[in-house]
Amino acid sequence: MQQPEPTEGVAEVLEEITPEQWQVIRSALEAEDAHALKAALEPVHPADIADVLEQIDPNQRTTFLRLYAAEFEGEILSEIDESIREEVIDVLPPEVLAEAVRELDSDDLVDILEDLEQPERDFILGSLERGDREAVQSAMSWPEGSAGRLMQVETVTAPESFSVGEMIDFLRSAEELPDQFYHIILVDLDGHPTGYVTLGRVLAARRDVLLKDISEESFRTVTAQEDEADVAHLFNKYHLISMPVTDAAGQLVGVITIDDAMNVLDEELEEDILRLAGVSEESSLSDRIWDTTRGRFVWLFINLLTAIFASFVISLFEAELDAMVALAVLMPIVASMGGNAGTQSMTVAVRALATRELTGQNAQRVLRREIIVGVINGAAFGMIMSLVAAFWFGVPMLAMVIAMAMMLTLAAAAFAGIVLPLALDKMGIDPALASGPFVTTVTDVVGFFAFLGLASVLLL
């Protein structure tokens, strides 16, 4: 069957903002033309409107919110980066903010509230209807970073004994349902979830079929105390769409959906990338200069200390460096190759730890593989550098020294790149945050010591 072509309006909604639209938006802001701004953003998805707010400067952002206040939606607020969300909330008129938050599900509201100061939090809670406010406060009572904070309390449930026909009649007669839901959760008389059924199976089955007879085999639950990163891992591993959340007594308290789980995975990935570079996980392009400087200072200072330590190792071989200038010329090459090799192994290890691929059961195999790779690459690049050194300086023994040093350094880099993240993880320290400086120190020290030590023994 041929699929219908999407209308032009739908196609526009699915696209990101074009350069032409950007020009219209900027012109509307400069002219403070609310009508032109509204017209430019009419077909734009709330997530893209949030991008606009993140990319313009603070003065333009204030103008934007003043001109667009009447059209502002709750979904825009939930999509805005945390670094500017509080600023947006402070600028929005109270009545606009109150109306916007009423549109959101409890999980989105919790995500917004947990990053706000108490006055803003109290105002938003006060804007909600009593039932919604109690649901959000209940979710906020769970620990930060837990499944309880991630879940939405709005669920669709049915007794185990319900038939398809009874369920359809119930859904049609219900006065209020969640805006989006994927499963109907089956519960026993005590409120314990026992299974779930997809809406597709309900619509495809006969009315007399019992819901429990068409329940999904993928059903599993998670407790509200569970860490959200572990929950997101389960979603990714078992290809889940939603997962019921229970309290300590096993009773249903909410449901986590795939969009929230994927947001957690995205945040974990972003944090790991930033931490590997020694940058605060809260960093954003919208941060102020002082905040950015302060966030990077600590790890730059730690890198300085490790560099001083590496320099101390070099100072132990002053006489050798004075005797042969070629050592000073070639020494950075050995350290640089070791640092790059260590970073490669470390990145593999940190990623594997984050995705639960690297465990105590396979650590030895992974370590052995990385060391062998390091030795092979070290031998290959050692031979290349030995030819370069022999041609460059005309000292055959120097070529042998740099070849041996290169192989030892790359093997040590591979070892440190795996062992250090594993050790930090065992100690409860985030390997993405702390591995970089330590791996760099090991590769520099081993590289300098191996090259200069071998030179002192074999050359001088």
ChimeraX attribute file (.defattr): number of C-alpha atoms within 10 A of each C-alpha:
attribute: neighborCount
match mode: 1-to-1
recipient: residues
	/A:1	3
	/A:2	4
	/A:3	5
	/A:4	6
	/A:5	8
	/A:6	9
	/A:7	8
	/A:8	8
	/A:9	11
	/A:10	12
	/A:11	11
	/A:12	16
	/A:13	16
	/A:14	12
	/A:15	12
	/A:16	14
	/A:17	20
	/A:18	10
	/A:19	9
	/A:20	9
	/A:21	15
	/A:22	14
	/A:23	12
	/A:24	17
	/A:25	22
	/A:26	15
	/A:27	14
	/A:28	21
	/A:29	19
	/A:30	12
	/A:31	11
	/A:32	16
	/A:33	16
	/A:34	19
	/A:35	11
	/A:36	17
	/A:37	21
	/A:38	17
	/A:39	13
	/A:40	18
	/A:41	20
	/A:42	13
	/A:43	16
	/A:44	19
	/A:45	18
	/A:46	20
	/A:47	15
	/A:48	19
	/A:49	19
	/A:50	18
	/A:51	17
	/A:52	17
	/A:53	21
	/A:54	20
	/A:55	12
	/A:56	14
	/A:57	11
	/A:58	15
	/A:59	8
	/A:60	16
	/A:61	20
	/A:62	19
	/A:63	18
	/A:64	23
	/A:65	19
	/A:66	16
	/A:67	20
	/A:68	18
	/A:69	18
	/A:70	13
	/A:71	13
	/A:72	19
	/A:73	19
	/A:74	21
	/A:75	19
	/A:76	17
	/A:77	25
	/A:78	22
	/A:79	17
	/A:80	22
	/A:81	15
	/A:82	17
	/A:83	16
	/A:84	16
	/A:85	19
	/A:86	18
	/A:87	14
	/A:88	18
	/A:89	17
	/A:90	12
	/A:91	15
	/A:92	17
	/A:93	14
	/A:94	14
	/A:95	11
	/A:96	16
	/A:97	22
	/A:98	18
	/A:99	16
	/A:100	20
	/A:101	22
	/A:102	19
	/A:103	15
	/A:104	18
	/A:105	21
	/A:106	27
	/A:107	26
	/A:108	22
	/A:109	24
	/A:110	24
	/A:111	15
	/A:112	20
	/A:113	19
	/A:114	13
	/A:115	14
	/A:116	16
	/A:117	10
	/A:118	11
	/A:119	8
	/A:120	15
	/A:121	15
	/A:122	12
	/A:123	13
	/A:124	22
	/A:125	20
	/A:126	12
	/A:127	18
	/A:128	17
	/A:129	10
	/A:130	11
	/A:131	9
	/A:132	19
	/A:133	18
	/A:134	14
	/A:135	19
	/A:136	23
	/A:137	14
	/A:138	16
	/A:139	26
	/A:140	20
	/A:141	10
	/A:142	15
	/A:143	14
	/A:144	15
	/A:145	14
	/A:146	19
	/A:147	28
	/A:148	31
	/A:149	27
	/A:150	29
	/A:151	27
	/A:152	26
	/A:153	24
	/A:154	19
	/A:155	19
	/A:156	17
	/A:157	17
	/A:158	20
	/A:159	18
	/A:160	19
	/A:161	13
	/A:162	15
	/A:163	20
	/A:164	23
	/A:165	18
	/A:166	16
	/A:167	19
	/A:168	15
	/A:169	11
	/A:170	12
	/A:171	13
	/A:172	10
	/A:173	9
	/A:174	9
	/A:175	7
	/A:176	8
	/A:177	12
	/A:178	11
	/A:179	9
	/A:180	10
	/A:181	16
	/A:182	17
	/A:183	25
	/A:184	20
	/A:185	26
	/A:186	23
	/A:187	19
	/A:188	14
	/A:189	8
	/A:190	10
	/A:191	17
	/A:192	18
	/A:193	25
	/A:194	18
	/A:195	23
	/A:196	28
	/A:197	22
	/A:198	18
	/A:199	13
	/A:200	10
	/A:201	15
	/A:202	22
	/A:203	12
	/A:204	9
	/A:205	15
	/A:206	12
	/A:207	16
	/A:208	11
	/A:209	15
	/A:210	19
	/A:211	28
	/A:212	19
	/A:213	11
	/A:214	16
	/A:215	20
	/A:216	14
	/A:217	9
	/A:218	14
	/A:219	17
	/A:220	17
	/A:221	19
	/A:222	21
	/A:223	21
	/A:224	26
	/A:225	18
	/A:226	15
	/A:227	18
	/A:228	23
	/A:229	20
	/A:230	19
	/A:231	22
	/A:232	24
	/A:233	18
	/A:234	16
	/A:235	20
	/A:236	16
	/A:237	10
	/A:238	11
	/A:239	11
	/A:240	17
	/A:241	17
	/A:242	24
	/A:243	25
	/A:244	28
	/A:245	26
	/A:246	22
	/A:247	15
	/A:248	9
	/A:249	10
	/A:250	16
	/A:251	17
	/A:252	26
	/A:253	23
	/A:254	25
	/A:255	26
	/A:256	28
	/A:257	22
	/A:258	17
	/A:259	11
	/A:260	18
	/A:261	27
	/A:262	16
	/A:263	12
	/A:264	20
	/A:265	21
	/A:266	13
	/A:267	14
	/A:268	16
	/A:269	15
	/A:270	13
	/A:271	18
	/A:272	23
	/A:273	18
	/A:274	17
	/A:275	20
	/A:276	21
	/A:277	17
	/A:278	23
	/A:279	22
	/A:280	21
	/A:281	17
	/A:282	13
	/A:283	16
	/A:284	15
	/A:285	10
	/A:286	15
	/A:287	13
	/A:288	10
	/A:289	10
	/A:290	8
	/A:291	12
	/A:292	17
	/A:293	12
	/A:294	12
	/A:295	17
	/A:296	15
	/A:297	14
	/A:298	14
	/A:299	20
	/A:300	15
	/A:301	11
	/A:302	14
	/A:303	18
	/A:304	13
	/A:305	14
	/A:306	19
	/A:307	17
	/A:308	13
	/A:309	15
	/A:310	21
	/A:311	14
	/A:312	12
	/A:313	17
	/A:314	20
	/A:315	12
	/A:316	13
	/A:317	16
	/A:318	11
	/A:319	11
	/A:320	20
	/A:321	19
	/A:322	11
	/A:323	12
	/A:324	13
	/A:325	10
	/A:326	15
	/A:327	17
	/A:328	14
	/A:329	10
	/A:330	15
	/A:331	20
	/A:332	14
	/A:333	15
	/A:334	28
	/A:335	27
	/A:336	16
	/A:337	20
	/A:338	33
	/A:339	24
	/A:340	16
	/A:341	27
	/A:342	28
	/A:343	23
	/A:344	16
	/A:345	24
	/A:346	28
	/A:347	21
	/A:348	17
	/A:349	26
	/A:350	27
	/A:351	17
	/A:352	13
	/A:353	17
	/A:354	19
	/A:355	16
	/A:356	11
	/A:357	14
	/A:358	20
	/A:359	12
	/A:360	10
	/A:361	9
	/A:362	10
	/A:363	16
	/A:364	14
	/A:365	11
	/A:366	16
	/A:367	19
	/A:368	14
	/A:369	14
	/A:370	25
	/A:371	21
	/A:372	16
	/A:373	17
	/A:374	26
	/A:375	22
	/A:376	15
	/A:377	17
	/A:378	25
	/A:379	20
	/A:380	15
	/A:381	19
	/A:382	25
	/A:383	19
	/A:384	14
	/A:385	21
	/A:386	23
	/A:387	17
	/A:388	13
	/A:389	22
	/A:390	15
	/A:391	12
	/A:392	12
	/A:393	11
	/A:394	12
	/A:395	14
	/A:396	14
	/A:397	15
	/A:398	22
	/A:399	22
	/A:400	22
	/A:401	23
	/A:402	30
	/A:403	24
	/A:404	19
	/A:405	28
	/A:406	31
	/A:407	25
	/A:408	23
	/A:409	32
	/A:410	34
	/A:411	27
	/A:412	23
	/A:413	35
	/A:414	30
	/A:415	24
	/A:416	27
	/A:417	32
	/A:418	29
	/A:419	20
	/A:420	21
	/A:421	28
	/A:422	24
	/A:423	13
	/A:424	16
	/A:425	17
	/A:426	12
	/A:427	10
	/A:428	9
	/A:429	14
	/A:430	17
	/A:431	26
	/A:432	25
	/A:433	23
	/A:434	19
	/A:435	30
	/A:436	24
	/A:437	20
	/A:438	17
	/A:439	28
	/A:440	26
	/A:441	22
	/A:442	24
	/A:443	32
	/A:444	29
	/A:445	23
	/A:446	25
	/A:447	31
	/A:448	24
	/A:449	21
	/A:450	21
	/A:451	25
	/A:452	26
	/A:453	19
	/A:454	18
	/A:455	22
	/A:456	16
	/A:457	10
	/A:458	12
	/A:459	17
	/A:460	10
